[in-house]
Amino acid sequence: MSKKPLILGIESSCDETAASLITENEQGIPIILSNIVSSQIAIHKEFGGVVPELAARSHIEKIDWIVQKAIDESGRKIEEIDAVASTAGPGLIVCLSVGLSFGKAFASSINKPFIAVNHLEGHALSPKLNSRLDYPYLLLLISGGHTQYLNVKGLGKYKRLGTTIDDALGEAFDKTAKLLGIDFPGGPKIEILAKKGDPIKFDLPKPIYNKGGCNLSFAGLKTAILKITKTIKTEQEKFDLAASFQKTVEEILKKKTKIAFNEFEKQNNTNKKVFVVAGGVAANKKIRSMLINICEENNYKSLFPPLELCGDNAAMIGMVGLEKFKLKQFNDLDYPAKPRWPLDENAAFLKGSGIKL
């Protein structure tokens, strides 16, 4: 029986310090041996958002311990590790540099290959950690920093079909929560508040709803929330606004996803219709349910990572590392951190004023 690769994954792109050991079984199915995530919520809570310098300092303080804990919990030894995979981007440069430098040093110390990983590719491949997933597939990546539809043709082969032209969906959730007086990180709590509210109480805007293909915009929605929060006086009105926001987001994603289905089918000569939803916002149960229903209506198979793997984690970085290891796609130790690193390098940059859709 041949030895299966053992990959150490390291993630530090924002405010989670994470490390994971993954391998695979004889059938090639990934196995997570350990997955340690250290959050920094308590550090950033008083500021209402992530402070890069504080996040980087916390990464420096914790990363050695987090990696050692991941190795200990895996039941494996350091000398058994076959490669080290670290997030190289996109993200906050001061945070990326910590995990990237540690990963390079670790790989060098054990004389094993180093693999630089695109954080977004980690999200894109994360459903492989609990599902059989073949290329091509349609990906909706919805997180705090990114919202985009991608045609995933293979490892490292991505064609962007649509993206947000301003705020990411996760950012819109977090900013709406902050305006409603919810402590950071408030985005996930919007769904809880929405259950107590009337989803049709407030008529909120749906920017570029009827144009722009499957591109999206959330800045106008956020501005509308800001104006309304200055007029509401009761807790019930807060619940109603949360419910109206949740409902509006669902309606936007429903329409744009149908357009993305059509674009995906035009680009791929295949009968396999698979829709993968990944990123932190994929943990929103109402959005999950709505997207599952759309898939059933359009004969798509829907795939989501487990809830605990929707947010930033190192298992998904190790997953990409595992795929690249098998293809001998290694990187030099001078590989730079990339604060901006799109999956589709040829896609136009659609942010800022003067965008024409």
Buried (B, 14 or more C-beta within 10 A) or exposed (E): EEEBBBBBBBBBBBBBBBBBBBBBEEEEEBEBBBBBBBBBEEBBEEEBEBBBEBBBBBBBEBBEEBBEBBBEBBEBEEEBBBBBBBBBBBBBBBBBBBBBBBBBEBBEEBEBBBBBBBBBBBBBBBBBBBBEBEBBBBBBBBBBBBBBBBBBBEBBEBBBBBBBBBBBBBBBBBBBBBBBEBEBBBBBBBBEBBEEBBBEBBEBBBBBBEEBBBBBBBBBBBEBBEEBBEEBEEEEBBBBBBBBBBBBBBBBBBBBBEBBBEBBBEBBEEEEBBBBBBBBBBBBEBBBEBBBEBBEEBEBBBBBBBEEBBBBBBBBBBBBBBBBBEEEBBBEEEBEBBBEBBBBEEBEEBEEEEBEE
